Amino acid sequence: DAGITQSPRHKVTETGTPVTLRCHQTENHRYMYWYRQDPGHGLRLIHYSYGVKDTDKGEVSDGYSVSRSKTEDFLLTLESATSSQTSVYFCAISDPGVLQAKNIQYFGAGTRLSVL
Amino acid sequence: QQQVKQSPQSLIVQKGGISIINCAYENTAFDYFPWYQQFPGKGPALLIAIRPDVSEKKEGRFTISFNKSAKQFSLHIMDSQPGDSATYFCAAKAAGNKLTFGGGTRVLVKP
């Protein structure tokens, strides 16, 4: 999984609790992304980052926040988890400065989150 | 609003047969069209990709056909093998290296 580690891999939590998912990369790629995967919807972009402290919203950002204080770490926080946020979450990385791979996104193994 | 529509949702093909997955997009600003393959419990991985100035790209048993005027592209898997059983996602890239994904197609290749 291209030097990308997601933690935890599985988590069960209760409605209303805060949850933080971590993505750690060892590739020094500039761009990082958080997606959620749900049946029939493919992968939908939640937030992305194009550098340290530079983040922006994706198409399904409501209820989520992100932070990136170091190149290698991108955190996704659910401030108050809801059952609709039960999903599989994927982190991805890319770097437009890498000539042969500038458009390629590499994905982590995912975090399965259940909100009860 | 789904900007990339993918069909079918699932597909069963016999070993040695051809699997065909179709995608249609709306945004003419998309400039790169990858296909990702995902096995259970794993993250998606890039399979093959095409730019809109090319009508076809082939890599081994996998071929992308691209029709810019119709805003459609498709993945053909020739001589399908049981190891090709996976979920396939088409995607389209816009500015900022952001990908918009189709809904996915689960392919099962029967021996």
HADDOCK unambig.tbl for C-alpha pairs under 7 A between the chains (distance, minus, plus):
assign (segid A and resid 40 and name CA) (segid B and resid 103 and name CA) 4.90 0.50 0.50
assign (segid A and resid 40 and name CA) (segid B and resid 104 and name CA) 6.69 0.50 0.50
assign (segid A and resid 41 and name CA) (segid B and resid 103 and name CA) 4.48 0.50 0.50
assign (segid A and resid 42 and name CA) (segid B and resid 101 and name CA) 5.88 0.50 0.50
assign (segid A and resid 42 and name CA) (segid B and resid 102 and name CA) 5.60 0.50 0.50
assign (segid A and resid 42 and name CA) (segid B and resid 103 and name CA) 3.92 0.50 0.50
assign (segid A and resid 42 and name CA) (segid B and resid 104 and name CA) 5.38 0.50 0.50
assign (segid A and resid 43 and name CA) (segid B and resid 101 and name CA) 5.83 0.50 0.50
assign (segid A and resid 44 and name CA) (segid B and resid 101 and name CA) 6.97 0.50 0.50
assign (segid A and resid 103 and name CA) (segid B and resid 97 and name CA) 6.48 0.50 0.50
assign (segid A and resid 106 and name CA) (segid B and resid 45 and name CA) 6.71 0.50 0.50
assign (segid A and resid 107 and name CA) (segid B and resid 43 and name CA) 5.46 0.50 0.50
assign (segid A and resid 107 and name CA) (segid B and resid 44 and name CA) 6.08 0.50 0.50
assign (segid A and resid 107 and name CA) (segid B and resid 45 and name CA) 6.76 0.50 0.50
assign (segid A and resid 108 and name CA) (segid B and resid 43 and name CA) 5.52 0.50 0.50
assign (segid A and resid 109 and name CA) (segid B and resid 42 and name CA) 4.92 0.50 0.50
assign (segid A and resid 109 and name CA) (segid B and resid 43 and name CA) 4.51 0.50 0.50
assign (segid A and resid 110 and name CA) (segid B and resid 43 and name CA) 6.14 0.50 0.50
